[in-house]
Amino acid sequence: MKYEDRLSRTIQETPPSGIRKFFEMLIGHDDVISLSVGEPDFPTPWTMREEAFYHLEKGHTSYTSNWGLIELREEIAKYLERYNMYYNPKNEIIVTVGASEGVDASLRCILNPGDEIIVSQPCYVNYTTLANLAGAKVIPLDTSKTGFYPTAEALEKLITPKTKAVMICSPNNPTGTVIPAAELEKLAKVIVKNQIWCISDEIYCELMYDGEKHVSIGSFPGMKDYAIILNGFSKSFAMTGWRIGYIAAPQDLTAQIIKLHGYNTICAPIFSQYAAVEGLRHGWSEVDRMRTSYRQRRNLMLKAFNDMGIPVPEPKGAFYMFPDITKTGMTSADFATELFQKHNVAVVPGSVFGDCGEGHIRVCYATAVDKIKIALDRIAEMVAEKTGR
């Protein structure tokens, strides 16, 4: 028997993450400035680390309920009320191992082989791959002509009798764009009318700029029965390595998700859960401080790309920018590769986020200002070489 015959054909046909590919390229290259991986450059706020230390010292190292610590779920429920969403912490909120587990568990619990799921693109690479692994057919919703956010009109055109769900992310990874509240309301009406699920990834909702306030699609009339809200602590509280997120959804659905979660991961790490409780209670000043810093870096980067003559949609949230590099005459993969090899800057090709991302690169400004300035100078140098500017 051939070795490949001893492995799953499905997983063999699944491509590795395009983001992680460039992350792995960085290993051993200390001279390369990375604008590639979406990870805060701040440490987790001290008050949260101290809380975790306290519980570790007390020997609180056991499993928790599959659902997660009740005090954490209660704090999450209070937090969601800020955005006019009301979930019972006992049976409508599940603490997960990062929001990424939330994506996987939600998709696996609503999709059957052959179902269609509409995915707003460009999008985080996990969405389409995990939907495919669940046996579903991914229907891309191209947002490149509508300001990089999905419209209700575009969504309705893609819905068929096989449509089971739509997946959105606002603020968006990789573009940083935000779905306007008026458009969210229209999307909600289409979703309720067609009785499909809406998986809403809101992991960047606390990183909004220019006076923008987060609005969740789950807050609109009728959406409680159709919304699956995904969120977590990785981005807003700089807790990527703690692997702590959550799902908020109707009780009938969480009753199914908790079964998969129990078999798959049992529970999120207990010390991460205690740290998250502390963050929701006392960590908001640190979130404000980080947000202010990201906004300053965004402004720096936005001006630099405008000075290069590189079009870029202005990010209203998250910590990404999606410059249009088509004027260089290069594909996004070629641009990113040459930038890495010749100019020691790592970015992510837009093509990994969906076909409509081609012609763009994703740059992350969750990096120290001095490094951002050097990286921008190097990008400008390469753009000048390619365009003659």
Phi, psi and chi 1 to 4 in degrees:
 res  aa     phi    psi   chi1   chi2   chi3   chi4
   1 MET       -  133.0  179.5 -176.4  -68.2      -
   2 LYS   -67.4  149.4  -65.6 -179.7 -179.8  178.6
   3 TYR   -59.9  -41.1 -171.3   78.5      -      -
   4 GLU   -64.3  -24.1   54.9  -93.4   27.3      -
   5 ASP   -72.1  -16.2  -67.6  -24.3      -      -
   6 ARG   -87.4   -0.8  -62.5  164.1   58.9 -165.1
   7 LEU  -115.5  161.5  -56.6  173.9      -      -
   8 SER   -66.4  127.5  160.4      -      -      -
   9 ARG   -64.8  -36.6  -75.2 -168.7  -62.3  -85.5
  10 THR   -61.0  -46.5  -59.4      -      -      -
  11 ILE   -73.3  -30.4 -159.0   65.4      -      -
  12 GLN   -65.7  -32.2  -70.9 -176.0   78.0      -
  13 GLU   -85.6   -4.9  -66.7  167.1   -0.4      -
  14 THR   -85.1  121.9  -59.9      -      -      -
  15 PRO   -72.0  150.3   28.3  -34.7      -      -
  16 PRO   -67.7  159.9   25.2  -32.9      -      -
  17 SER   -60.9  128.6  165.9      -      -      -
  18 GLY   -65.9  -28.9      -      -      -      -
  19 ILE   -70.6  -47.8  -62.1  175.2      -      -
  20 ARG   -65.8  -27.6  -57.7  -54.6  -64.7 -175.7
  21 LYS   -57.0  -46.3  172.2 -175.2  174.1 -177.0
  22 PHE   -74.1  -28.9  -84.8   80.2      -      -
  23 PHE   -63.6  -44.7  178.9   78.2      -      -
  24 GLU   -64.1  -32.8  -64.1  -63.3  -28.2      -
  25 MET   -62.0  -24.7  -72.6  170.5   58.9      -
  26 LEU   -73.6  -23.0  -69.5  171.1      -      -
  27 ILE   -60.0  126.1  -62.9  174.1      -      -
  28 GLY    85.5    0.7      -      -      -      -
  29 HIS  -116.3   76.5  -68.3  -88.2      -      -
  30 ASP   -69.3  -16.1  -64.5  -24.3      -      -
  31 ASP   -86.2   -3.2   54.0  -18.6      -      -
  32 VAL   -92.6  133.6  172.6      -      -      -
  33 ILE   -92.4  123.7  -63.0  174.7      -      -
  34 SER   -97.5  122.4  175.3      -      -      -
  35 LEU  -116.4   29.7  -55.4  178.2      -      -
  36 SER  -102.8  -49.7   57.6      -      -      -
  37 VAL   -90.5  132.8  178.6      -      -      -
  38 GLY   -79.8   78.2      -      -      -      -
  39 GLU  -136.0  127.2 -178.7  167.5   26.0      -
  40 PRO   -56.1  144.0  -24.1   34.1      -      -
  41 ASP   -93.1    5.8   64.0  -34.5      -      -
  42 PHE   -89.8  149.1  -65.5   98.3      -      -
  43 PRO   -75.8  159.7   29.3  -35.1      -      -
  44 THR   -56.3  136.7  -55.4      -      -      -
  45 PRO   -49.7  141.3  -30.4   36.9      -      -
  46 TRP   -57.9  -40.2  169.5 -111.7      -      -
  47 THR   -59.7  -31.3 -176.1      -      -      -
  48 MET   -78.4  -40.0  -59.4  169.3   74.2      -
  49 ARG   -63.7  -41.4  -74.8 -179.7  -79.7  153.0
  50 GLU   -62.9  -39.2 -173.1  175.6   41.3      -
  51 GLU   -63.7  -40.2 -175.0   71.7    6.0      -
  52 ALA   -65.2  -41.9      -      -      -      -
  53 PHE   -59.3  -43.1  -65.6  155.4      -      -
  54 TYR   -57.9  -47.5  170.1   81.1      -      -
  55 HIS   -71.6  -31.9  -74.3  -77.5      -      -
  56 LEU   -65.8  -43.6  -73.1  169.6      -      -
  57 GLU   -62.9  -32.0  -71.1  173.0   -9.8      -
  58 LYS   -80.4   -2.6  -69.2  -66.4 -176.4 -178.8
  59 GLY    78.3   22.7      -      -      -      -
  60 HIS   -83.4   80.1  -61.5  163.6      -      -
  61 THR  -126.8   23.5   55.6      -      -      -
  62 SER   -91.1  177.4   63.5      -      -      -
  63 TYR   -64.8  157.3  -67.3  130.1      -      -
  64 THR  -109.9 -179.5   70.0      -      -      -
  65 SER   -52.4  149.4  159.7      -      -      -
  66 ASN   -53.6  -33.5  -67.6  143.4      -      -
  67 TRP   -72.6  -21.4  -65.7   85.1      -      -
  68 GLY   106.0  168.5      -      -      -      -
  69 LEU   -57.7  132.9  -68.7  170.0      -      -
  70 ILE   -63.4  -35.1 -174.6   59.5      -      -
  71 GLU   -65.8  -31.5   52.4  -98.8   59.9      -
  72 LEU   -71.1  -43.4  175.6   53.7      -      -
  73 ARG   -63.7  -34.8  -74.0  178.8  -80.5  140.8
  74 GLU   -67.1  -39.6  -71.7  172.6  -14.7      -
  75 GLU   -67.9  -37.6  -69.3  -61.9  -30.8      -
  76 ILE   -63.6  -42.5  -69.4  169.2      -      -
  77 ALA   -60.2  -42.8      -      -      -      -
  78 LYS   -63.2  -40.6  -67.6  175.7 -172.9  176.0
  79 TYR   -62.8  -45.0  167.3   74.6      -      -
  80 LEU   -64.3  -26.7  -68.1  173.0      -      -
  81 GLU   -63.1  -25.7  -72.0 -179.8   10.2      -
  82 ARG   -58.2  -30.9  -61.8 -174.8 -172.8 -177.2
  83 TYR  -107.1   24.9  -62.0  109.8      -      -
  84 ASN    60.4   40.5  -60.1  -49.6      -      -
  85 MET  -125.4  138.0  -67.3 -176.4  -72.8      -
  86 TYR  -128.6  111.7  -57.8   91.2      -      -
  87 TYR  -126.8  141.1  -71.5   92.7      -      -
  88 ASN   -76.2  119.1 -173.0  -31.4      -      -
  89 PRO   -65.0  -17.9   22.2  -32.6      -      -
  90 LYS   -78.0  -35.1  -67.0 -178.3  179.4  178.9
  91 ASN  -143.0   10.9   54.7   24.0      -      -
  92 GLU  -125.3    6.3  -67.9 -175.6  -39.0      -
  93 ILE  -132.5  128.6  -65.6  171.8      -      -
  94 ILE  -121.5  127.1  -58.8  172.8      -      -
  95 VAL   -81.4  128.4  179.5      -      -      -
  96 THR  -118.9  168.4   57.2      -      -      -
  97 VAL   -83.7   79.7 -178.3      -      -      -
  98 GLY    78.7  161.1      -      -      -      -
  99 ALA   -65.8  -24.6      -      -      -      -
 100 SER   -61.7  -40.1  -67.2      -      -      -
 101 GLU   -63.4  -35.1 -170.6 -147.0  -20.0      -
 102 GLY   -60.6  -40.3      -      -      -      -
 103 VAL   -60.8  -52.2  175.0      -      -      -
 104 ASP   -61.2  -48.9 -174.0   36.3      -      -
 105 ALA   -64.1  -41.4      -      -      -      -
 106 SER   -63.0  -46.5  -61.1      -      -      -
 107 LEU   -63.6  -43.6  -68.7  171.6      -      -
 108 ARG   -68.0  -23.9  -69.8  168.4   67.3 -176.5
 109 CYS   -93.9   -6.7  -72.5      -      -      -
 110 ILE  -117.7  -18.8   65.6  171.8      -      -
 111 LEU  -101.0  138.6  -64.8  173.2      -      -
 112 ASN  -110.5  156.1  -66.9  -51.2      -      -
 113 PRO   -54.1  130.9  -28.4   37.0      -      -
 114 GLY    95.7  -15.9      -      -      -      -
 115 ASP   -65.1  154.8  -75.3  -16.8      -      -
 116 GLU  -106.7  139.6  -66.6  178.8   -5.6      -
 117 ILE  -127.9  127.4  177.5  170.0      -      -
 118 ILE   -86.9  125.8  -61.9  167.6      -      -
 119 VAL  -119.8  119.8  178.2      -      -      -
 120 SER   -66.8  123.4  177.2      -      -      -
 121 GLN  -125.1  151.8  -67.0 -174.0   -9.7      -
 122 PRO   -68.1  150.0   22.6  -31.6      -      -
 123 CYS  -146.8  165.5   67.4      -      -      -
 124 TYR   -54.5  135.9 -179.5   46.1      -      -
 125 VAL   -62.5  -26.1  -63.6      -      -      -
 126 ASN   -65.4  -30.7  -73.5   25.0      -      -
 127 TYR   -58.5  -56.5  -58.8  162.1      -      -
 128 THR   -67.6  -40.2   53.5      -      -      -
 129 THR   -64.8  -45.5  -60.8      -      -      -
 130 LEU   -67.6  -34.0  -68.9  173.8      -      -
 131 ALA   -66.3  -40.6      -      -      -      -
 132 ASN   -63.4  -40.4  -74.1  -30.5      -      -
 133 LEU   -65.4  -24.6  -73.4  171.2      -      -
 134 ALA   -82.1   -0.5      -      -      -      -
 135 GLY    88.7    7.4      -      -      -      -
 136 ALA   -88.5  163.6      -      -      -      -
 137 LYS  -100.6  124.0  179.3 -179.6  179.8 -178.4
 138 VAL   -87.0  126.9  173.2      -      -      -
 139 ILE  -108.4  109.3  -51.9  -62.8      -      -
 140 PRO   -70.9  138.1  -13.6   28.0      -      -
 141 LEU  -108.1  103.9 -165.7  167.9      -      -
 142 ASP   -75.4  118.2 -176.4  -15.7      -      -
 143 THR  -104.4    6.2   66.4      -      -      -
 144 SER   -67.3  -18.4   60.8      -      -      -
 145 LYS  -102.7    1.5  -57.1  -62.8 -170.1  -64.1
 146 THR  -126.6   37.9   56.4      -      -      -
 147 GLY    76.2   18.8      -      -      -      -
 148 PHE    61.5   37.4  -74.3  111.1      -      -
 149 TYR  -143.0  151.0   63.0   80.9      -      -
 150 PRO   -75.4  146.4   29.0  -35.1      -      -
 151 THR  -111.0  155.9   65.7      -      -      -
 152 ALA   -63.1  -36.8      -      -      -      -
 153 GLU   -62.2  -45.8 -179.6 -178.2    4.6      -
 154 ALA   -65.4  -39.0      -      -      -      -
 155 LEU   -62.9  -48.0  172.4   61.6      -      -
 156 GLU   -61.4  -34.0 -168.3  141.0   38.6      -
 157 LYS   -65.9  -25.4  -73.0  178.9  179.8  178.2
 158 LEU   -93.1  -11.9  -65.2  176.3      -      -
 159 ILE   -73.4  131.5  -66.6  175.2      -      -
 160 THR  -128.8  174.4   74.3      -      -      -
 161 PRO   -59.6  -18.5  -27.7   36.4      -      -
 162 LYS   -91.0   -5.7  -67.6 -175.6  177.0 -179.1
 163 THR   -68.8  125.3  -57.0      -      -      -
 164 LYS  -106.4  -29.4 -163.6   68.5  162.1  -71.1
 165 ALA  -161.7  165.1      -      -      -      -
 166 VAL  -129.7  144.4   59.6      -      -      -
 167 MET  -118.5  126.8 -177.8  113.2 -163.9      -
 168 ILE  -131.0  163.1   62.7  174.2      -      -
 169 CYS  -147.2  118.5  176.8      -      -      -
 170 SER  -146.9  123.7  179.4      -      -      -
 171 PRO   -58.9  150.2  -22.9   34.0      -      -
 172 ASN   -92.0  141.5  178.6  -98.9      -      -
 173 ASN  -108.0  115.0  173.1   10.8      -      -
 174 PRO  -108.1    1.2   38.0  -37.8      -      -
 175 THR   -93.3  -23.7   64.4      -      -      -
 176 GLY    80.1    2.4      -      -      -      -
 177 THR   -78.8  159.4   51.6      -      -      -
 178 VAL  -123.6  136.8  171.8      -      -      -
 179 ILE   -75.3  121.9  -55.1  174.3      -      -
 180 PRO   -60.5  148.8  -21.1   32.0      -      -
 181 ALA   -58.0  -39.3      -      -      -      -
 182 ALA   -63.1  -36.7      -      -      -      -
 183 GLU   -74.8  -35.4 -163.5   63.0   47.9      -
 184 LEU   -59.5  -40.8  -82.4  172.5      -      -
 185 GLU   -62.6  -41.2 -175.4  174.3   15.2      -
 186 LYS   -65.9  -42.3  -65.9  175.9 -175.3  177.0
 187 LEU   -59.7  -42.8  -74.1  164.6      -      -
 188 ALA   -60.0  -40.6      -      -      -      -
 189 LYS   -63.9  -40.0  -70.3  177.8  179.6  177.6
 190 VAL   -65.2  -41.5  171.6      -      -      -
 191 ILE   -64.6  -47.0  -71.4  161.3      -      -
 192 VAL   -65.3  -42.7  172.1      -      -      -
 193 LYS   -60.4  -39.5 -178.7  179.5   76.4  171.8
 194 ASN   -93.6   -3.5  -70.4  -83.8      -      -
 195 GLN    54.5   50.9  -62.5 -176.6  -19.0      -
 196 ILE  -114.0  158.8   61.0  175.3      -      -
 197 TRP   -73.7  149.1  -69.7  106.6      -      -
 198 CYS  -123.9  112.5  176.3      -      -      -
 199 ILE   -91.1  115.3  -55.7  173.8      -      -
 200 SER  -113.2  109.7 -179.1      -      -      -
 201 ASP   -86.5  112.3 -174.9  -13.7      -      -
 202 GLU  -117.7   31.8  -56.9 -178.7    9.3      -
 203 ILE   -62.7  -23.5 -168.9   72.7      -      -
 204 TYR  -104.0   14.9  -62.8   99.5      -      -
 205 CYS   -65.5  -22.4   73.2      -      -      -
 206 GLU   -87.1   -3.6  -68.4  -57.3  -34.2      -
 207 LEU  -108.1   75.0  -58.7  180.0      -      -
 208 MET  -119.5  145.6  -58.0  -87.1  -76.5      -
 209 TYR  -125.0  169.6  -48.0  116.5      -      -
 210 ASP    59.6   34.6  -54.9  -33.8      -      -
 211 GLY    79.3    2.3      -      -      -      -
 212 GLU   -67.1  139.4  -66.7  -84.8  -14.8      -
 213 LYS  -116.6  136.2  -60.1  -63.5 -177.5 -177.3
 214 HIS   -67.1  134.8  176.2   64.2      -      -
 215 VAL  -124.3  127.9  177.4      -      -      -
 216 SER   -95.9  140.2  173.4      -      -      -
 217 ILE   -62.7  -22.8 -163.6  165.4      -      -
 218 GLY   -70.1   -9.8      -      -      -      -
 219 SER   -89.1   -6.7   65.9      -      -      -
 220 PHE   -86.6  155.7  -69.7   95.9      -      -
 221 PRO   -53.2  132.8  -27.1   35.8      -      -
 222 GLY    83.9  -11.5      -      -      -      -
 223 MET   -78.3  -15.7  -78.7  -58.7  -64.0      -
 224 LYS   -56.7  -32.1  176.5   67.6 -177.5  -72.9
 225 ASP   -81.6  -12.0  -68.8  -26.8      -      -
 226 TYR  -125.3  -10.1  -60.6  100.9      -      -
 227 ALA   -92.2  138.6      -      -      -      -
 228 ILE  -118.7  107.2  -56.0  170.0      -      -
 229 ILE   -93.9  123.5  -53.8  -60.2      -      -
 230 LEU  -111.9  134.4  -54.0 -179.8      -      -
 231 ASN  -157.1  179.9 -151.6  -32.8      -      -
 232 GLY  -179.7 -167.6      -      -      -      -
 233 PHE  -114.9   -2.8  -61.2   80.9      -      -
 234 SER   -61.4  -44.7  -69.9      -      -      -
 235 LYS   -90.1  -53.0  -48.5  -59.1 -178.9  177.7
 236 SER   -70.0  -33.0   54.9      -      -      -
 237 PHE  -106.9   10.5  -72.7   95.3      -      -
 238 ALA    54.1   51.9      -      -      -      -
 239 MET  -121.2   37.2  -67.8 -177.8   73.0      -
 240 THR   -55.9  -43.4   52.2      -      -      -
 241 GLY   -78.2   -9.8      -      -      -      -
 242 TRP   -81.1  -19.6  -61.1   70.1      -      -
 243 ARG    53.0   73.2  -51.1  -47.3  -55.7  133.3
 244 ILE  -141.7  120.1 -172.4   79.7      -      -
 245 GLY  -147.9 -168.5      -      -      -      -
 246 TYR  -161.8  159.2   57.1   89.7      -      -
 247 ILE  -117.1  135.0  -59.4  169.0      -      -
 248 ALA  -121.4  123.5      -      -      -      -
 249 ALA  -158.6  168.2      -      -      -      -
 250 PRO   -59.2  150.4  -21.4   31.7      -      -
 251 GLN   -56.9  -40.4  178.4 -177.9  -12.4      -
 252 ASP   -62.4  -32.9  -71.3  -14.7      -      -
 253 LEU   -80.1  -43.9  177.3   56.8      -      -
 254 THR   -62.2  -27.9   55.7      -      -      -
 255 ALA   -62.8  -27.9      -      -      -      -
 256 GLN   -86.1  -42.7  -56.7  -54.4  -45.3      -
 257 ILE   -62.1  -37.5  -65.2  175.2      -      -
 258 ILE   -64.2  -29.4 -162.4   66.2      -      -
 259 LYS   -64.5  -48.1  -67.1 -171.0  -68.3 -173.5
 260 LEU   -63.6  -44.4  174.0   61.8      -      -
 261 HIS   -59.2  -40.6  175.6   67.6      -      -
 262 GLY   -65.1  -40.2      -      -      -      -
 263 TYR   -74.1  -34.4  -74.6  122.7      -      -
 264 ASN   -83.3  -50.5 -170.5   -0.8      -      -
 265 THR  -128.1  -11.9   61.0      -      -      -
 266 ILE    70.5  -63.5  -57.5  177.3      -      -
 267 CYS  -165.0  164.0   64.6      -      -      -
 268 ALA   -73.2  156.3      -      -      -      -
 269 PRO   -55.9  133.6  -23.8   33.5      -      -
 270 ILE   -64.9  -39.5 -173.3  171.2      -      -
 271 PHE   -68.3  -30.8   60.1   86.3      -      -
 272 SER   -66.6  -37.4  -62.4      -      -      -
 273 GLN   -66.6  -42.2  -65.3 -169.0   51.6      -
 274 TYR   -63.8  -39.6  -81.1  120.3      -      -
 275 ALA   -63.1  -38.7      -      -      -      -
 276 ALA   -65.9  -38.2      -      -      -      -
 277 VAL   -57.7  -47.4  171.0      -      -      -
 278 GLU   -61.7  -40.4  175.2   65.4   15.0      -
 279 GLY   -60.7  -46.4      -      -      -      -
 280 LEU   -66.7  -27.6  -71.5  172.2      -      -
 281 ARG   -85.6  -40.8  -71.6  175.7  177.2  169.0
 282 HIS  -136.9   10.3  -56.5  117.7      -      -
 283 GLY  -102.8    8.0      -      -      -      -
 284 TRP   -72.6  -27.1  -68.6  105.2      -      -
 285 SER   -64.2  -34.7   62.8      -      -      -
 286 GLU   -71.0  -36.0  -72.7  -61.7  -64.9      -
 287 VAL   -61.7  -42.9  174.6      -      -      -
 288 ASP   -60.6  -42.1  -67.7  -19.4      -      -
 289 ARG   -63.9  -43.7 -176.5  176.7   67.9   85.3
 290 MET   -66.2  -40.3  -70.5 -173.8  -82.3      -
 291 ARG   -60.7  -43.1 -175.6 -168.0  -57.3  113.8
 292 THR   -60.2  -42.6  -62.4      -      -      -
 293 SER   -65.1  -42.9  179.0      -      -      -
 294 TYR   -62.3  -39.6  -68.0  141.9      -      -
 295 ARG   -62.4  -41.3  179.1  178.1   56.3   80.2
 296 GLN   -63.0  -41.3  -66.2  168.5  -15.9      -
 297 ARG   -68.5  -38.4  -57.5  179.9 -149.7 -171.1
 298 ARG   -58.4  -46.0 -179.1 -152.8   60.5  169.1
 299 ASN   -61.0  -41.3  -66.6  -16.4      -      -
 300 LEU   -59.9  -47.4  169.3   66.4      -      -
 301 MET   -70.1  -39.6 -170.4  171.0  -82.6      -
 302 LEU   -61.6  -44.0 -169.8   62.2      -      -
 303 LYS   -63.0  -41.1 -179.4 -179.6 -175.4  -57.7
 304 ALA   -62.8  -44.3      -      -      -      -
 305 PHE   -68.1  -36.9  -80.3  111.7      -      -
 306 ASN   -62.8  -39.9  -73.4  -27.7      -      -
 307 ASP   -64.9  -30.6  -70.6  -14.0      -      -
 308 MET   -75.3  -11.9  -67.7  178.8 -144.0      -
 309 GLY    78.2   21.4      -      -      -      -
 310 ILE   -98.7  114.6  -64.8  -66.4      -      -
 311 PRO   -64.9  142.8  -16.6   29.9      -      -
 312 VAL  -152.7  129.6   56.4      -      -      -
 313 PRO   -66.0  133.3   20.9  -29.4      -      -
 314 GLU   -70.3  120.3 -177.8  174.8   -6.3      -
 315 PRO   -71.2  133.1  -11.8   27.2      -      -
 316 LYS  -101.3   -4.9  -65.2  -64.4 -176.2 -179.0
 317 GLY  -164.8 -175.2      -      -      -      -
 318 ALA    60.0 -159.1      -      -      -      -
 319 PHE  -137.9   44.9   39.0   51.8      -      -
 320 TYR  -126.5  157.6  -53.8  108.6      -      -
 321 MET  -136.0  150.0 -155.8  165.2  -75.0      -
 322 PHE  -128.7   68.5 -150.8   53.3      -      -
 323 PRO   -63.7  145.5  -18.1   30.9      -      -
 324 ASP   -92.8  109.8 -179.0  -16.9      -      -
 325 ILE  -104.6   20.6   48.8   88.1      -      -
 326 THR   -63.1  -28.6   52.7      -      -      -
 327 LYS   -65.2  -16.0   68.5 -172.5  -58.8  178.3
 328 THR   -77.4  -14.4   66.0      -      -      -
 329 GLY    78.0   10.8      -      -      -      -
 330 MET  -109.3  153.8  -54.9  177.8   74.0      -
 331 THR   -72.4  161.5   66.9      -      -      -
 332 SER   -64.1  -36.2   59.8      -      -      -
 333 ALA   -67.7  -42.5      -      -      -      -
 334 ASP   -65.5  -41.1  -72.1  -16.2      -      -
 335 PHE   -61.4  -48.4 -174.7   95.8      -      -
 336 ALA   -63.7  -38.9      -      -      -      -
 337 THR   -66.9  -45.7  -60.1      -      -      -
 338 GLU   -67.9  -37.5 -176.4  168.6  -32.2      -
 339 LEU   -61.1  -38.1 -174.8   65.0      -      -
 340 PHE   -70.8  -48.6  177.6   85.0      -      -
 341 GLN   -73.6  -35.5  -66.8  177.0  -18.5      -
 342 LYS  -106.9  -21.4  -64.5 -175.5  177.7 -179.4
 343 HIS  -124.0    1.6  -62.2  -88.9      -      -
 344 ASN    58.4   41.9  -71.2   -8.7      -      -
 345 VAL  -131.4  132.6  175.6      -      -      -
 346 ALA  -106.5  124.4      -      -      -      -
 347 VAL  -131.1  176.7  -62.1      -      -      -
 348 VAL  -112.3  131.2 -177.9      -      -      -
 349 PRO   -62.2  138.0  -15.0   26.3      -      -
 350 GLY   -63.6  -23.7      -      -      -      -
 351 SER   -64.2  -23.7   56.7      -      -      -
 352 VAL   -71.5  -13.0  -50.6      -      -      -
 353 PHE   -98.1   10.9  -56.6  102.2      -      -
 354 GLY   124.2  157.9      -      -      -      -
 355 ASP   -58.0  -34.1  -69.4  -16.8      -      -
 356 CYS   -75.2   -3.7   63.1      -      -      -
 357 GLY   -87.3   -7.9      -      -      -      -
 358 GLU   -60.5  143.6 -179.1   51.9   75.0      -
 359 GLY    90.6   -0.4      -      -      -      -
 360 HIS  -126.6  164.3  -65.3 -102.5      -      -
 361 ILE  -127.1  150.8   55.6  171.2      -      -
 362 ARG  -100.2  126.8 -170.1 -168.0   77.6  173.4
 363 VAL  -118.6  139.0  -68.2      -      -      -
 364 CYS  -107.8  129.5  175.0      -      -      -
 365 TYR  -103.1   23.1   46.7   87.2      -      -
 366 ALA   -86.6   55.9      -      -      -      -
 367 THR  -138.8  152.6  -56.7      -      -      -
 368 ALA   -55.7  142.2      -      -      -      -
 369 VAL   -57.7  -42.7  170.8      -      -      -
 370 ASP   -62.1  -37.0   57.4  -20.9      -      -
 371 LYS   -71.2  -38.1  -68.7 -175.4  177.4 -179.9
 372 ILE   -59.7  -44.3  -70.0  175.8      -      -
 373 LYS   -61.2  -43.8  -70.0  178.9  177.8  178.2
 374 ILE   -65.2  -43.6  -64.0  170.7      -      -
 375 ALA   -61.5  -42.1      -      -      -      -
 376 LEU   -64.5  -38.0  -71.1  169.3      -      -
 377 ASP   -61.4  -40.4  -72.7  -18.3      -      -
 378 ARG   -70.3  -38.6  -66.1  175.7 -177.8  178.3
 379 ILE   -65.0  -43.2  -65.9  171.6      -      -
 380 ALA   -59.8  -39.7      -      -      -      -
 381 GLU   -61.3  -43.6 -179.8 -178.1  -15.5      -
 382 MET   -69.1  -41.1  179.0  167.5  162.5      -
 383 VAL   -60.9  -41.8  168.6      -      -      -
 384 ALA   -62.2  -39.4      -      -      -      -
 385 GLU   -61.6  -39.6  -70.2  173.6    1.0      -
 386 LYS   -83.4  -28.1  -58.7  -58.5  178.4 -177.9
 387 THR  -108.9  -12.2   62.5      -      -      -
 388 GLY    77.8   13.0      -      -      -      -
 389 ARG   -75.4      -  -84.9 -177.4   62.7  117.7
